[in-house]
Amino acid sequence: MGSFFEVTAYGEREVCAKGVIAAFMEIARVERLLSIYRPKSDLTRINAVRKKGMLSIDPELFEVLSKSIGYAEKSGGAFDPTAAPLVRLWGFGPGEGRSTPPGKEEIASLLDQVGFRHVRLASGRIERMKEGIEINLGGIGKGYAIDRAIEKLRELGVTRAMISSGSTIYALEAPPDKEGWRVDIQHPRREEGRIGTVYLRNQAISTSGDYERYFIFEGRRFSHLIDPRTGYPVEGVASASVIAPTAMEADALSTAAFILGEKQGRSFLNRFPEVEGLIVKEAPGKKFSFHRTEGWEPFSVDRSITRRRFLVLVSMAMIGLLLPIHGEAAVVYLTEEAALRKMMPEAEHFDADPVRLSADQLAQAQQLAGRAFRENDYRFWIGRKGEEAVGYATLLEVVGKERPITFLIGIQPSGEVKGVEVLVYRESRGSEIRHPRFMAQFVKKKIDNPLRLGDDVESISGATLSSRAATYAVRKALAIFEVVYKSKGDHNEGERSSPR
């Protein structure tokens, strides 16, 4: 479904093992039914029939499509499973992406092929009232797959589990001795940052954000969240998070709330029982405002300023006036030049190589890294001995617990990690990650290594978030190297006539 799925379970080992395997098999089964990324899925075969008329469809697909049409009706078309032609036109469906917006005429020509009212469902059959109508269940399919997988876990006796597809999560009961499963809501503009945390139990959360898939053209961000009523991506909304009883409902409602925006979105969510939401708006200058439904707060442990918290902060500030000033925790260990010399002592000189990822390269790199990137401009240094490239290095800043950590990641021409150095550390604790006992674990790793904490990278005790930041920085650097340099094979960077 164009996404990664993770299953976490607590309980007796054999029971959990059988349950997790069954959950993944169920997700794979659902994908074969309704994924547009598979050429032989049931949904792809239906979309291949371009003519209007009646078609018999799988009963399960009929059920999911019926739910989709229901959400489309309730949202006034903000959520619409027939928006597939627009999604593809903007470069966010299967196939090649794009880096420039389509023309007004192209968009207008497709609006006639979009609209849930052109689809009728009855007696296990779908009727398309117009030619060219396509179905895309991307706004609901992952949630449905998660719900089905949760049922498999329950059937096999797993009572504590969480299933995540990245943007959509279901929490079954709670981990041992916990009030619920902790879920951090991602900051829309900081890769490792968060805007809040919720604790869930027998509930789902889904976040639709303009940072998942997008391109920037002339300073404007165009994301995959397209308003089916206008044909254009929504602007001014950064993300919408929805807590609901099922993952399918959370998945669909977060998409609809994002499209509808702050006022209409909150009014829309209030019509659903046991549903709460948080919509994040973005004004010029990256100024964010947060708009919650009334029942959101009991789930949240975010840092909103209540009267009580305000008084606490004022008290802390007054006490702080009486204490010595230590300043922000920030230590510069190495300059970029010193780090390059340390990492590649054999290099006679270093060539700066600005890298701008194309839309296709960005998509490939994100797929390899398993995470979305917020930017497509980077700078690599190529260490050379004579004309021979002896290594590559790039500077990346990744948020640890609260603040960015600056890493320099070195990569061999073969694609193996040459070394990792911490240049600037801004956290109050966790700087132990820069010691050789931790950084040595990355040396000789490649993009096809898992690079997961507890797998082939052991975390430093007391510095889990910093360890995770380092792991992500390495994987991101390897992914960019893979699509920019490794794919060329001959590394003839000097022969390029213009920057990527």
C-alpha positions in Angstrom: 0.0 0.0 0.0 3.0 2.3 -0.4 3.7 2.1 3.3 5.5 0.3 6.1 3.6 -1.7 8.7 4.9 -2.6 12.2 3.3 -4.9 14.7 4.3 -4.8 18.4 2.8 -7.4 20.9 3.2 -8.3 24.5 2.4 -11.7 25.9 3.6 -15.3 25.8 6.2 -15.7 23.1 4.6 -18.4 21.0 1.1 -16.8 21.1 2.6 -13.5 20.1 4.7 -15.0 17.3 1.6 -16.8 15.7 -0.5 -13.6 16.1 2.0 -11.3 14.6 2.6 -13.6 11.6 -1.2 -13.9 11.1 -1.5 -10.1 11.3 1.1 -9.5 8.5 -0.6 -12.2 6.4 -3.9 -10.5 6.8 -2.4 -7.1 5.8 -0.9 -8.8 2.7 -4.3 -10.3 1.9 -6.1 -6.9 2.1 -3.4 -5.4 -0.1 -4.1 -7.9 -2.8 -7.7 -6.9 -2.6 -7.6 -3.1 -2.7 -4.1 -1.7 -3.3 -3.6 0.4 -6.5 0.1 -0.3 -6.2 -0.4 -4.0 -7.2 -1.3 -4.5 -10.9 -3.3 -7.7 -10.1 -5.3 -6.5 -7.1 -9.1 -6.6 -7.3 -9.3 -2.8 -7.3 -6.7 -2.4 -10.1 -8.7 -4.8 -12.3 -11.9 -2.9 -11.7 -10.1 0.4 -12.6 -8.9 -1.2 -15.8 -12.5 -1.3 -17.0 -12.9 2.3 -18.2 -16.5 2.1 -19.4 -19.5 3.1 -17.5 -21.9 0.4 -16.4 -22.4 -2.4 -13.8 -19.7 -4.7 -12.4 -19.8 -7.4 -9.8 -17.1 -7.0 -7.1 -15.7 -8.9 -4.2 -18.1 -8.7 -1.2 -15.3 -7.4 1.1 -14.3 -4.7 -1.4 -17.9 -3.8 -1.7 -18.0 -3.3 2.0 -14.9 -1.0 2.1 -16.1 1.0 -0.9 -19.6 1.4 0.7 -17.9 2.9 3.8 -15.8 5.2 1.6 -18.9 6.5 -0.2 -20.6 7.0 3.2 -17.7 9.2 4.4 -17.7 11.1 1.1 -21.4 11.9 1.6 -21.0 13.0 5.2 -18.0 15.2 4.3 -19.6 16.8 1.3 -17.0 15.4 -1.0 -13.9 16.4 1.0 -13.1 12.7 1.2 -13.8 11.1 -2.1 -12.6 7.6 -3.3 -13.0 8.7 -7.0 -10.1 11.3 -6.8 -7.6 8.8 -8.4 -7.2 10.8 -11.7 -6.3 14.0 -9.8 -3.9 12.2 -7.5 -2.1 10.7 -10.5 -2.1 14.0 -12.4 -0.3 15.7 -9.4 2.3 12.8 -9.4 1.3 11.2 -6.1 -0.1 7.9 -7.4 1.8 4.9 -8.7 4.4 5.8 -11.4 6.6 8.9 -11.8 6.3 11.9 -9.6 6.5 15.5 -10.7 8.2 18.7 -9.5 5.9 21.3 -11.1 2.1 21.8 -10.8 -0.1 20.7 -13.7 -1.8 23.3 -15.8 -5.3 24.7 -15.0 -6.7 23.1 -18.2 -5.3 19.7 -17.2 -7.0 19.9 -13.8 -10.3 21.2 -15.2 -10.4 18.4 -17.7 -10.3 15.8 -15.0 -12.8 17.3 -12.6 -15.6 15.9 -14.7 -14.2 12.4 -14.0 -14.2 12.9 -10.2 -17.2 12.7 -7.9 -18.5 10.0 -5.6 -22.0 10.8 -6.9 -21.0 9.2 -10.2 -20.8 5.8 -8.4 -23.7 3.6 -7.2 -23.5 0.5 -5.1 -26.2 -2.1 -4.9 -26.5 -5.9 -4.5 -22.8 -6.5 -4.5 -22.2 -4.5 -7.7 -20.7 -1.2 -8.6 -22.3 1.0 -11.2 -20.2 3.9 -12.7 -22.4 6.6 -14.2 -19.5 8.0 -16.3 -16.6 6.7 -18.3 -13.2 7.2 -16.7 -14.3 6.9 -13.1 -11.5 5.3 -11.0 -11.4 4.3 -7.4 -8.5 4.9 -5.0 -9.0 3.7 -1.4 -5.7 5.1 -0.2 -7.5 7.3 2.3 -9.1 4.4 4.1 -7.4 1.2 3.0 -4.5 1.2 5.5 -6.9 1.7 8.3 -9.1 -1.1 7.2 -6.0 -3.4 6.9 -5.0 -2.5 10.4 -8.5 -3.3 11.8 -8.5 -6.7 10.1 -5.0 -7.5 11.4 -6.1 -6.5 15.0 -9.0 -9.0 14.7 -6.5 -11.7 13.8 -4.5 -10.9 16.9 -7.5 -11.1 19.1 -8.6 -14.4 17.5 -5.2 -15.9 18.3 -5.2 -14.7 21.9 -3.0 -11.6 21.7 -4.4 -9.1 24.1 -1.8 -6.3 24.1 -0.6 -5.0 20.8 -0.1 -2.0 18.6 -0.2 -1.9 14.8 1.2 1.1 12.9 1.4 2.0 9.2 3.2 5.2 10.1 0.3 7.7 9.7 -2.3 5.3 11.1 -2.1 3.4 14.4 -4.4 1.1 16.4 -3.7 0.5 20.1 -5.1 -2.8 21.6 -5.4 -2.6 25.4 -2.1 -1.2 26.9 1.5 -2.4 27.6 2.0 -4.0 31.0 1.8 -1.4 33.8 1.0 1.4 31.5 -2.2 3.5 31.1 -2.1 3.2 27.4 0.1 3.1 24.3 2.1 6.3 23.9 1.9 7.8 20.5 3.9 10.9 19.5 2.3 13.2 17.0 4.9 14.3 14.5 5.8 18.0 14.0 4.9 18.9 10.4 8.2 20.7 9.7 10.8 18.9 12.0 11.7 15.4 11.0 12.2 14.1 14.6 10.1 16.7 16.4 6.7 16.3 17.9 3.7 18.6 18.6 2.2 16.5 21.3 1.7 13.0 22.7 -1.4 11.0 23.3 -2.1 7.7 25.2 -4.5 5.3 23.5 -6.2 2.1 24.6 -8.5 0.2 22.3 -8.5 3.2 20.0 -6.9 4.4 16.7 -5.2 7.5 15.7 -4.5 8.7 12.1 -2.6 11.8 11.0 -2.8 13.3 7.5 0.0 15.7 6.9 1.3 17.8 4.0 4.8 16.5 4.9 4.3 12.9 3.8 4.4 13.4 0.1 4.9 16.7 -1.5 7.0 18.9 -3.8 7.9 22.6 -3.5 7.5 24.9 -6.5 8.4 28.6 -6.4 8.3 28.6 -2.6 4.8 26.9 -2.4 4.3 23.4 -1.0 2.0 21.1 -3.0 1.1 17.9 -1.1 -0.8 14.7 -2.0 -3.8 15.9 0.0 -5.9 17.2 -2.9 -9.3 18.7 -2.5 -11.4 16.6 -4.9 -13.9 19.5 -5.2 -11.3 21.9 -6.6 -8.6 19.7 -8.0 -5.8 21.4 -6.1 -3.8 20.4 -3.0 -4.9 22.1 0.2 -2.7 24.9 1.5 -2.6 26.5 4.9 -3.2 23.3 6.8 -0.1 21.3 8.0 -1.7 18.3 9.5 -4.9 16.8 11.0 -4.9 14.1 13.6 -8.0 12.1 14.5 -8.6 9.6 17.4 -11.5 7.2 16.6 -12.8 3.7 17.7 -11.4 2.0 14.5 -8.4 2.6 12.3 -10.5 2.8 9.2 -12.6 5.6 10.7 -9.6 7.5 11.9 -7.9 7.1 8.5 -10.9 8.5 6.5 -11.8 11.2 9.0 -8.2 12.6 9.2 -8.2 13.0 5.5 -11.6 14.7 5.4 -10.7 17.0 8.3 -7.4 18.1 6.6 -9.3 19.0 3.4 -12.1 20.8 5.3 -9.7 22.9 7.4 -9.9 24.2 10.9 -13.5 25.5 11.3 -15.4 23.1 9.0 -13.1 20.2 10.0 -13.8 20.5 13.7 -17.5 20.9 13.1 -17.4 17.8 10.9 -15.6 15.7 13.5 -18.1 16.7 16.2 -20.7 14.8 14.3 -19.0 11.4 15.1 -19.4 9.8 18.5 -16.1 8.9 20.3 -14.1 10.9 17.8 -11.7 13.7 18.6 -9.3 15.7 16.5 -6.4 18.2 16.3 -5.9 20.4 13.2 -2.7 22.3 12.8 -2.8 25.4 10.6 0.2 27.1 9.1 0.4 30.8 8.5 3.2 32.6 6.5 6.5 32.5 8.3 5.9 29.0 9.6 3.6 30.2 12.4 1.5 27.3 13.6 -1.8 27.3 15.4 -3.5 24.3 17.0 -7.2 23.7 17.0 -8.6 20.8 19.1 -12.1 19.4 19.5 -13.4 19.7 23.1 -12.7 16.1 24.0 -9.1 16.0 22.8 -7.4 17.0 26.1 -8.0 13.9 28.2 -5.9 11.9 25.7 -3.1 14.5 25.4 -0.1 15.2 27.5 1.2 17.9 25.2 2.6 21.2 26.4 -0.4 23.5 26.0 -0.4 26.5 28.4 -3.2 26.0 31.0 -3.6 28.4 33.8 -2.0 26.0 36.2 0.9 25.3 33.9 1.4 29.1 33.3 1.7 29.6 37.1 4.2 26.8 37.3 6.3 28.3 34.5 6.2 31.7 36.1 7.4 30.3 39.4 10.2 28.4 37.7 11.2 31.6 35.9 11.3 33.5 39.1 13.5 30.8 40.8 15.7 30.9 37.7 16.4 34.5 38.3 18.0 33.6 41.6 20.2 30.8 40.2 23.4 30.9 38.2 23.0 31.0 34.4 24.4 28.0 32.7 23.1 28.6 29.2 21.7 26.2 26.7 23.3 22.7 26.6 25.3 22.9 23.4 28.8 21.6 22.8 30.8 21.9 19.6 33.1 18.9 19.4 34.4 19.3 15.8 34.2 21.8 13.0 33.1 20.4 9.6 36.7 20.7 8.3 38.2 18.9 11.3 35.6 16.1 11.0 36.3 15.6 7.3 40.1 15.4 8.0 39.5 12.9 10.8 37.2 10.8 8.7 39.2 10.8 5.5 42.9 11.4 6.4 43.9 9.9 3.0 42.1 12.6 1.0 44.3 15.3 -0.5 41.4 17.7 -1.0 37.6 17.9 -0.7 35.1 19.0 -3.4 31.8 20.4 -2.4 28.9 18.9 -4.3 25.5 20.5 -3.9 22.7 17.9 -4.3 19.2 18.6 -5.3 17.0 15.5 -5.4 14.6 15.2 -8.3 11.0 14.2 -7.4 11.9 10.6 -8.5 15.1 10.5 -6.5 13.3 11.9 -3.5 10.6 9.2 -3.7 13.3 6.5 -4.0 15.4 7.9 -1.1 12.3 8.1 1.1 11.4 4.5 0.3 14.9 3.3 1.1 15.0 5.3 4.4 11.5 4.4 5.4 10.7 8.0 6.3 9.6 11.1 4.6 12.1 13.9 4.2 11.3 17.6 4.6 13.8 18.9 2.1 15.4 17.9 -1.2 18.6 20.1 -1.0 21.8 18.7 0.5 25.5 19.2 0.3 28.0 16.4 0.0 31.8 16.5 0.3 33.8 14.3 -2.0 37.2 13.4 -0.6 39.7 12.9 -3.4 43.2 11.5 -3.7 44.3 12.8 -7.1 41.2 12.3 -9.2 40.0 9.2 -7.3 37.1 9.6 -4.9 38.1 8.0 -1.6 34.9 8.9 0.3 31.8 11.0 0.5 30.4 12.8 3.5 27.3 14.9 4.3 26.2 17.0 7.2 22.7 16.3 8.7 20.9 17.8 11.6 18.4 15.4 13.3 16.3 16.2 16.4 17.2 14.0 19.4 15.1 14.4 22.5 14.2 18.1 22.0 17.0 19.8 20.0 18.9 19.1 16.8 22.1 17.1 16.8 24.6 17.8 14.0 26.2 14.7 12.4 28.8 14.2 9.7 28.2 10.8 8.0 31.0 9.4 5.9 30.4 6.9 3.1 32.8 4.7 1.1 32.4 4.7 -2.7 31.1 1.2 -2.3 28.2 2.4 -0.3 29.4 1.3 3.2 29.5 3.7 6.1 33.0 5.0 6.5 32.3 6.8 9.9 30.0 9.0 11.9 31.0 12.0 13.9 28.9 14.3 16.2 29.9 17.9 15.5 27.4 19.8 17.7 25.4 18.3 20.6 22.6 20.5 22.0 20.9 18.1 24.5 21.3 18.1 28.2 22.3 14.5 28.3 23.0 11.6 25.9 26.2 12.8 24.4 27.7 9.4 25.0 26.5 8.5 21.5 29.6 10.2 20.1 31.9 7.7 21.8 33.5 5.0 19.6 31.7 2.2 21.4 28.4 3.4 19.8 29.6 5.0 16.5 31.7 1.9 15.6 28.5 0.0 15.1 27.6 1.9 11.9 31.0 1.3 10.2 30.6 -0.9 7.1 26.8 -0.9 7.3 24.9 -0.5 4.0 21.4 0.6 3.0 20.2 -3.0 3.1 21.1 -3.4 6.7 18.1 -3.0 9.1 19.8 -0.2 11.1 17.2 -0.5 13.9 17.9 -0.1 17.6 18.0 -3.4 19.3 18.6 -5.2 16.0 22.1 -4.5 14.6 22.5 -1.2 16.5 22.5 -1.3 20.3 21.4 1.9 22.0 23.4 3.7 24.6 21.7 3.4 28.0 20.0 6.6 29.0 20.4 8.1 25.5 17.7 6.2 23.5 16.4 9.2 21.6 19.9 10.4 20.7 20.8 6.9 19.6 17.6 6.8 17.4 18.5 10.2 15.9 22.0 8.9 15.0 20.5 5.8 13.4 18.1 7.8 11.4 20.7 10.2 10.2 22.9 7.3 9.0 20.0 5.7 7.1 19.0 9.0 5.5 22.6 9.7 4.3 22.9 6.1 2.9 19.6 6.5 1.1 20.5 9.8 -0.5 24.0 8.4 -1.5 22.3 5.3 -3.0 20.1 7.3 -5.4 22.5 10.0 -6.2 25.9 8.4 -6.4 25.8 4.6 -6.0 23.2 4.2 -8.8 25.7 5.7 -11.3 28.2 3.1 -10.6 31.2 5.0 -12.0 31.0 8.0 -9.6 32.0 10.5 -12.4 30.6 13.5 -10.5 33.0 15.9 -12.1 31.4 15.3 -15.5 28.0 16.7 -14.6 27.3 20.0 -16.3 24.7 21.2 -13.8 23.6 20.5 -10.2 20.9 18.0 -9.6 
